[in-house]
Amino acid sequence: MQLRVDEYQELEETIYASVVEPGLEVYLLPKKGYRKKYAIFSTKFGSIDSHFIVETEKGEEELRVPHGVAHF
């Protein structure tokens, strides 16, 4: 796992980023002076995303999902 560090001096913040199996992007933004911790899960999936090409053992296959799936 390779760690990427992005520093934003004008904001005095540093974001740590990595990609874990099976390709999930993970970001960590430590905030000085904060006690609470929050986690957010977000995907690149929305109302117009209903057709995908996925890698399978057989090669690439087409996957279509019903409209409205993004709301679940």
Backbone bond lengths (Angstrom), bond angles and torsions (degrees), N, CA, C in turn:
res aa  C-N    CA-C-N  psi(-1)  N-CA   C-N-CA  omega(-1)  CA-C   N-CA-C  phi
1 M - - - 1.453 - - 1.526 107.82 -
2 Q 1.330 115.99 127.11 1.451 121.67 -179.70 1.520 109.41 -102.01
3 L 1.319 116.48 133.02 1.457 122.26 -178.85 1.524 109.33 -100.72
4 R 1.334 115.98 129.70 1.466 121.26 175.38 1.527 107.80 -107.47
5 V 1.326 116.72 137.10 1.457 121.88 179.76 1.521 108.39 -118.74
6 D 1.330 116.39 120.61 1.466 122.07 177.86 1.519 108.26 -113.59
7 E 1.336 116.24 116.84 1.460 121.07 -179.20 1.524 110.07 -102.53
8 Y 1.320 115.53 133.40 1.460 122.71 178.26 1.526 107.37 -119.12
9 Q 1.337 115.01 90.63 1.461 120.71 -173.85 1.525 112.59 -63.36
10 E 1.346 116.74 -36.18 1.468 119.48 -178.91 1.527 111.58 -65.24
11 L 1.340 117.08 -25.65 1.467 121.78 177.58 1.525 112.05 -101.11
12 E 1.330 115.59 -7.72 1.467 122.06 -175.66 1.521 111.07 55.78
13 E 1.352 116.15 45.37 1.459 122.00 179.94 1.525 110.14 -134.87
14 T 1.321 114.75 151.76 1.459 122.04 177.61 1.519 108.09 -129.14
15 I 1.343 115.95 130.99 1.466 121.45 177.24 1.520 108.17 -109.69
16 Y 1.323 115.62 130.98 1.461 122.38 177.06 1.527 107.42 -104.21
17 A 1.329 116.55 131.53 1.459 120.26 -176.24 1.523 110.42 -133.52
18 S 1.325 115.22 147.32 1.457 121.59 176.84 1.520 109.00 -156.08
19 V 1.315 115.77 164.28 1.462 121.79 175.46 1.520 107.42 -117.78
20 V 1.335 117.02 124.31 1.464 122.37 179.46 1.520 108.88 -109.63
21 E 1.319 117.12 163.53 1.467 121.46 -179.58 1.516 109.80 -65.35
22 P 1.274 119.89 140.24 1.459 130.66 1.31 1.524 112.25 -97.12
23 G 1.324 118.41 44.48 1.453 121.79 178.42 1.520 113.72 115.72
24 L 1.327 117.43 9.75 1.461 122.02 179.84 1.524 109.62 -71.03
25 E 1.334 116.69 126.92 1.456 121.48 175.97 1.526 108.68 -83.85
26 V 1.343 116.71 131.13 1.462 122.26 -178.93 1.527 108.23 -123.07
27 Y 1.340 116.14 132.40 1.454 121.87 179.22 1.522 109.30 -124.88
28 L 1.322 116.24 142.07 1.459 121.94 177.56 1.517 107.90 -128.37
29 L 1.338 115.79 126.89 1.457 121.91 179.51 1.528 108.46 -125.32
30 P 1.348 116.93 91.22 1.465 119.41 178.04 1.533 110.05 -68.32
31 K 1.336 116.89 139.52 1.462 121.91 -179.30 1.528 108.28 -120.44
32 K 1.323 117.15 116.24 1.468 121.67 179.22 1.521 110.14 -63.36
33 G 1.332 115.74 135.72 1.449 121.34 176.81 1.521 115.35 84.40
34 Y 1.324 118.05 -1.33 1.463 121.21 179.29 1.533 109.51 -97.07
35 R 1.317 116.78 140.11 1.464 120.83 178.11 1.519 112.29 -100.90
36 K 1.326 117.01 -33.63 1.461 121.02 -177.41 1.521 110.64 -80.00
37 K 1.330 114.86 154.42 1.459 121.85 178.36 1.519 108.49 -121.98
38 Y 1.315 116.51 140.20 1.456 122.13 -179.81 1.517 109.42 -129.15
39 A 1.309 115.69 146.90 1.462 121.76 174.33 1.517 107.76 -128.12
40 I 1.317 115.47 139.83 1.465 121.54 178.85 1.514 107.73 -130.26
41 F 1.330 116.50 135.07 1.460 121.22 174.99 1.514 107.26 -111.43
42 S 1.315 115.68 126.71 1.459 121.09 -179.14 1.521 108.63 -137.85
43 T 1.312 116.50 145.31 1.457 120.67 178.85 1.517 110.43 -128.57
44 K 1.298 115.75 162.20 1.462 121.69 175.06 1.531 107.06 -89.95
45 F 1.331 114.60 70.97 1.462 120.94 -174.55 1.517 107.79 -148.82
46 G 1.317 117.42 126.85 1.451 120.70 -178.92 1.512 111.77 -147.46
47 S 1.309 115.66 -166.29 1.462 121.00 -172.54 1.528 113.23 -64.58
48 I 1.327 118.26 -27.90 1.465 119.53 -179.29 1.528 112.29 -92.83
49 D 1.318 117.40 -3.37 1.467 122.10 -179.39 1.519 110.12 -91.95
50 S 1.319 116.67 87.76 1.466 119.75 -179.08 1.527 112.25 -125.94
51 H 1.324 116.79 3.72 1.462 122.12 -176.75 1.523 108.69 -135.97
52 F 1.334 116.85 124.54 1.460 121.67 -175.57 1.522 110.29 -134.93
53 I 1.307 115.89 155.48 1.454 122.81 168.27 1.527 105.39 -112.17
54 V 1.328 117.65 118.97 1.460 122.15 -176.70 1.526 110.31 -116.55
55 E 1.339 115.27 149.15 1.458 121.69 176.50 1.524 108.75 -83.86
56 T 1.331 117.10 130.18 1.457 122.10 176.37 1.527 108.31 -129.59
57 E 1.309 116.07 177.35 1.465 120.05 177.06 1.522 111.54 -62.51
58 K 1.329 116.29 -26.17 1.463 121.77 -179.39 1.528 112.42 -88.05
59 G 1.322 117.74 -5.01 1.458 122.19 -175.45 1.515 109.96 118.11
60 E 1.308 116.59 -154.59 1.457 120.24 179.29 1.531 110.57 -83.19
61 E 1.330 115.25 137.97 1.460 120.73 177.54 1.522 109.59 -132.91
62 E 1.326 114.79 151.15 1.456 121.19 178.01 1.526 109.38 -84.84
63 L 1.324 116.73 136.25 1.463 122.57 177.72 1.521 108.06 -127.59
64 R 1.320 116.24 124.41 1.469 121.67 175.72 1.526 107.96 -117.43
65 V 1.324 115.29 134.03 1.463 120.57 178.94 1.525 108.60 -115.73
66 P 1.339 117.64 153.82 1.470 120.74 -178.73 1.535 111.82 -66.65
67 H 1.313 116.31 152.66 1.474 120.86 174.81 1.517 108.57 -61.35
68 G 1.313 116.38 142.73 1.463 121.86 178.84 1.510 113.73 94.94
69 V 1.327 118.98 -7.23 1.472 121.68 -177.95 1.525 111.41 -61.81
70 A 1.318 118.15 -31.10 1.464 121.50 -178.90 1.535 113.11 -61.61
71 H 1.332 117.06 -16.90 1.465 120.53 -178.85 1.527 112.30 -87.12
72 F 1.306 118.49 0.84 1.464 120.46 -179.36 1.485 111.44 -108.33
